[in-house]
Amino acid sequence: MEYNFSQDLKIIREILGLTQDELASRIDTQRVTISRNELEKTAPTFNLLEKVYSYAFEQNIKINKLKEMFYIDETRDGHKMLCHGAKDIIEGRLSVKKSRDNNDFGTGFYTGENYDQAASFISGFPKSSVYFLDFDNKGLVEKRYEVNRDWMLTIAYYRGTLEEYESHPIVKKLVKQSRECDYIVAPIADNRMFQIINSFISGEITDEQCKHCLSATNLGYQYVFVSDKSVNKIKLLERCYISEKERDYYRNIRSSESRLGDDKVKLARIKYRGKGKYIDELLK
């Protein structure tokens, strides 16, 4: 799926109130280049994509966020607009088998609830894109998690840090439940959050401390598609280009939120010290 560059180019130019000549002058290119791309007579070069989207972002035109608003408005009942941050282009059919085994819930197709979420997670990869998706959940079995002990243990299992307890009846039951569904809705656990979960698994903190530390670093919810039936109910709507200016913006936000989250984690560790149970007490 290619970018909707021709449409975006016209929208950006019209929002700014610029002629083709004026836009060409501002981004140091030729009017004929703007014209041919608007008419889809030529495919945009990477250099042109970067110039146009970076200039728009500098002018505070967040075109991908605008698109998200319209897609949400146009989402039909029983459907959900989702976003997928891809390190590169999606080629071929969507599959539950292309991801790593040691993701939060093992192999599956991972998506998020909003554009900011997806853009933030892939802002460090130069060729990454965000895809807007339409998901029809009719006839599918959902498994929903909250920030609690079951969620923590399930993620620890799939991330490979629960080997000592993987044959325990509680763990086996949790793993079974995570696959008796078509898709999962669960809090996102990035690497920083996983370090907190690992502190619980290694016996450094209790389940109560871990839960509240994780709540303090809430990153939103992810939709994880684990069955072929569920992934076949996803429709790709659009692929969004992310300029370097926009990547910088999301990297800075992520860094700022990370520092605030670290302070919240320290407070949660102190406030809930001595409360709850340690891993070896739970899985005797």
MOWO-V471190 format. One record per residue. N is the residue number from 1. RES is the residue in one letter. SS is DSSP state (a for helix, b for strand, c for the rest). PSI is psi in degrees with one decimal (999 if undefined). OMEGA is omega in degrees with one decimal (NA if undefined). Layout:
BEGIN
N/RES/SS/PSI/OMEGA, N/RES/SS/PSI/OMEGA
END
This chain:
BEGIN
1/M/c/125.4/179.4, 2/E/c/168.8/177.2, 3/Y/b/152.1/173.7, 4/N/c/59.0/-170.0, 5/F/a/-41.1/-179.3, 6/S/a/-46.9/179.4, 7/Q/a/-44.7/-179.4, 8/D/a/-41.0/-178.9, 9/L/a/-45.4/178.6, 10/K/a/-43.1/-179.3, 11/I/a/-46.8/-179.4, 12/I/a/-45.8/-178.0, 13/R/a/-42.0/-178.0, 14/E/a/-37.2/176.3, 15/I/a/-39.4/-179.9, 16/L/a/-13.4/-179.0, 17/G/c/38.6/-176.7, 18/L/c/146.9/170.4, 19/T/c/170.1/177.0, 20/Q/a/-39.3/178.0, 21/D/a/-44.3/-176.6, 22/E/a/-42.4/178.7, 23/L/a/-43.3/179.3, 24/A/a/-42.2/179.9, 25/S/a/-40.2/-175.3, 26/R/a/-26.0/180.0, 27/I/c/11.5/175.2, 28/D/c/55.6/173.6, 29/T/c/-174.3/-177.3, 30/Q/c/149.7/179.8, 31/R/a/-37.5/-178.6, 32/V/a/-31.5/177.8, 33/T/a/-43.1/177.3, 34/I/a/-46.7/-177.6, 35/S/a/-49.2/-176.6, 36/R/a/-33.9/179.0, 37/N/a/-36.1/177.0, 38/E/a/-33.6/-180.0, 39/L/c/0.2/-178.8, 40/E/c/34.1/176.9, 41/K/c/-9.5/178.0, 42/T/c/154.9/177.4, 43/A/c/139.1/-178.5, 44/P/c/142.9/173.2, 45/T/c/161.8/176.4, 46/F/a/-38.9/-179.3, 47/N/a/-41.8/179.8, 48/L/a/-42.5/177.1, 49/L/a/-47.7/-177.6, 50/E/a/-42.0/179.9, 51/K/a/-48.7/-175.3, 52/V/a/-50.5/-176.3, 53/Y/a/-33.9/176.5, 54/S/a/-42.7/179.2, 55/Y/a/-43.0/179.1, 56/A/a/-43.2/-178.7, 57/F/a/-38.1/177.4, 58/E/a/-29.9/178.8, 59/Q/c/12.9/178.2, 60/N/c/27.8/172.1, 61/I/c/100.7/-179.5, 62/K/c/78.8/-170.0, 63/I/a/-34.3/179.9, 64/N/a/-35.3/175.2, 65/K/a/-37.2/176.8, 66/L/a/-42.4/178.2, 67/K/a/-41.9/179.8, 68/E/a/-43.7/179.7, 69/M/a/-43.9/-179.0, 70/F/a/-39.1/178.1, 71/Y/a/-39.4/177.3, 72/I/a/-44.6/179.3, 73/D/a/-33.9/-174.9, 74/E/a/-1.4/-178.2, 75/T/c/128.9/-177.6, 76/R/c/159.7/176.4, 77/D/c/138.7/-179.5, 78/G/c/-0.3/178.1, 79/H/b/164.5/179.3, 80/K/b/130.4/174.0, 81/M/b/126.3/-179.1, 82/L/b/166.4/178.6, 83/C/b/140.5/177.6, 84/H/b/121.1/175.7, 85/G/b/116.9/-176.8, 86/A/b/134.2/179.0, 87/K/c/-20.0/178.0, 88/D/c/-171.9/-178.8, 89/I/c/144.6/172.7, 90/I/c/122.6/179.7, 91/E/c/137.6/178.8, 92/G/c/-165.4/-178.3, 93/R/c/149.5/174.2, 94/L/c/144.9/-177.0, 95/S/c/148.8/175.6, 96/V/c/-4.2/-172.8, 97/K/c/0.7/-174.5, 98/K/c/-9.6/-178.7, 99/S/c/170.9/178.3, 100/R/c/156.3/178.5, 101/D/c/-28.7/-172.9, 102/N/c/30.0/169.3, 103/N/c/178.2/-175.3, 104/D/c/-41.4/-179.1, 105/F/c/34.3/177.9, 106/G/c/-153.9/-179.1, 107/T/c/144.5/-179.2, 108/G/c/174.9/175.6, 109/F/b/118.8/-170.9, 110/Y/b/133.0/178.1, 111/T/b/167.2/177.7, 112/G/b/174.1/-175.7, 113/E/c/-20.5/-175.9, 114/N/c/167.0/-175.6, 115/Y/a/-44.7/-178.7, 116/D/a/-43.9/179.3, 117/Q/a/-52.3/-177.1, 118/A/a/-44.5/-178.5, 119/A/a/-37.4/-179.7, 120/S/a/-42.2/-175.7, 121/F/a/-27.2/-177.6, 122/I/c/14.1/-176.4, 123/S/c/-17.4/-179.9, 124/G/c/0.8/-177.4, 125/F/c/121.3/-171.3, 126/P/c/-27.1/-177.4, 127/K/c/14.0/-174.3, 128/S/c/158.7/178.2, 129/S/b/162.2/170.7, 130/V/b/132.5/178.3, 131/Y/b/134.1/169.6, 132/F/b/137.3/-176.0, 133/L/b/150.2/171.8, 134/D/b/125.0/-177.9, 135/F/b/125.2/177.5, 136/D/b/111.0/-174.2, 137/N/c/7.8/-178.0, 138/K/c/130.5/175.9, 139/G/c/11.3/-177.6, 140/L/c/152.7/178.9, 141/V/c/123.1/-179.6, 142/E/b/141.6/170.5, 143/K/b/119.9/-175.7, 144/R/b/137.2/177.9, 145/Y/c/153.5/168.7, 146/E/c/177.2/177.7, 147/V/c/92.7/180.0, 148/N/c/-175.0/-174.8, 149/R/a/-42.3/-179.2, 150/D/a/-43.9/178.9, 151/W/a/-45.9/-178.7, 152/M/a/-45.8/-178.1, 153/L/a/-38.1/179.6, 154/T/a/-44.9/178.8, 155/I/a/-42.3/179.1, 156/A/a/-39.0/178.2, 157/Y/a/-51.7/-175.9, 158/Y/a/-26.7/178.0, 159/R/c/0.5/169.8, 160/G/c/24.6/-179.3, 161/T/c/13.8/-177.2, 162/L/c/25.7/-176.1, 163/E/a/-38.5/-177.6, 164/E/a/-28.0/-174.9, 165/Y/a/9.9/-171.0, 166/E/c/-19.8/178.1, 167/S/c/1.7/179.6, 168/H/c/139.8/-178.1, 169/P/a/-37.8/-179.7, 170/I/a/-44.4/-179.1, 171/V/a/-44.9/179.5, 172/K/a/-37.3/178.7, 173/K/a/-41.5/179.8, 174/L/a/-41.7/179.6, 175/V/a/-42.7/178.4, 176/K/a/-43.5/179.9, 177/Q/a/-33.8/-178.4, 178/S/a/-10.9/178.5, 179/R/a/1.0/175.2, 180/E/c/47.5/-177.8, 181/C/c/171.1/176.1, 182/D/c/-34.4/177.8, 183/Y/b/157.6/-175.9, 184/I/b/138.5/170.3, 185/V/b/119.1/-172.6, 186/A/b/156.8/173.9, 187/P/b/144.4/177.0, 188/I/c/140.2/174.6, 189/A/c/102.5/176.5, 190/D/c/-177.0/-175.9, 191/N/a/-34.0/178.7, 192/R/a/-41.9/178.0, 193/M/a/-35.4/179.0, 194/F/a/-32.4/176.7, 195/Q/a/-35.3/177.0, 196/I/a/-45.1/177.9, 197/I/a/-39.7/-179.8, 198/N/a/-32.8/176.5, 199/S/a/-35.1/176.0, 200/F/a/-45.0/-178.4, 201/I/a/-34.0/-178.9, 202/S/c/0.4/174.9, 203/G/c/13.3/-178.6, 204/E/c/-33.6/-179.0, 205/I/c/162.8/179.9, 206/T/c/171.5/177.6, 207/D/a/-34.2/178.6, 208/E/a/-44.4/177.1, 209/Q/a/-43.9/-178.5, 210/C/a/-46.6/-178.0, 211/K/a/-45.4/-177.1, 212/H/a/-31.1/173.7, 213/C/a/-42.9/-179.2, 214/L/a/-37.9/177.1, 215/S/a/-32.9/-179.3, 216/A/a/-21.0/-178.8, 217/T/c/34.1/-176.5, 218/N/c/125.4/-179.0, 219/L/c/7.3/-177.6, 220/G/c/-171.8/-175.4, 221/Y/b/149.7/175.6, 222/Q/b/150.6/172.6, 223/Y/b/120.6/-177.8, 224/V/b/118.2/-177.3, 225/F/b/118.2/-172.7, 226/V/c/-4.5/177.3, 227/S/c/152.3/176.7, 228/D/a/-35.8/-179.8, 229/K/a/-41.5/-177.6, 230/S/a/-41.2/-177.4, 231/V/a/-24.8/176.7, 232/N/c/-10.3/178.3, 233/K/c/11.3/178.2, 234/I/b/134.5/176.2, 235/K/b/126.5/175.5, 236/L/b/126.8/-179.6, 237/L/b/-46.2/-175.4, 238/E/b/148.6/173.9, 239/R/b/129.4/-175.9, 240/C/b/133.0/175.3, 241/Y/c/137.8/177.7, 242/I/c/114.3/-178.9, 243/S/c/165.4/178.8, 244/E/a/-33.9/176.9, 245/K/a/-42.7/-179.7, 246/E/a/-36.8/176.8, 247/R/a/-44.7/178.2, 248/D/a/-43.0/-179.9, 249/Y/a/-47.7/-178.1, 250/Y/a/-31.5/175.5, 251/R/a/-40.6/179.8, 252/N/a/-41.1/177.8, 253/I/a/-45.1/-178.3, 254/R/a/-40.4/179.5, 255/S/a/-42.3/179.5, 256/S/a/-44.2/179.7, 257/E/a/-32.5/179.2, 258/S/a/-42.6/179.3, 259/R/a/-42.9/178.4, 260/L/a/-41.8/179.0, 261/G/a/-39.3/179.4, 262/D/a/-40.1/178.8, 263/D/a/-38.6/178.1, 264/K/a/-37.3/179.5, 265/V/a/-43.6/179.3, 266/K/a/-42.7/179.3, 267/L/a/-42.0/-179.6, 268/A/a/-38.4/177.7, 269/R/a/-42.0/-178.3, 270/I/a/-47.4/-173.8, 271/K/a/-35.2/-175.5, 272/Y/c/20.4/177.6, 273/R/c/131.5/178.6, 274/G/c/-3.9/179.8, 275/K/c/143.6/-179.4, 276/G/c/-167.2/-177.3, 277/K/c/151.3/174.9, 278/Y/c/162.6/-174.8, 279/I/a/-39.8/-177.4, 280/D/a/-17.1/174.4, 281/E/a/-33.6/180.0, 282/L/a/-40.3/-174.5, 283/L/c/61.8/-179.1, 284/K/c/999/NA
END
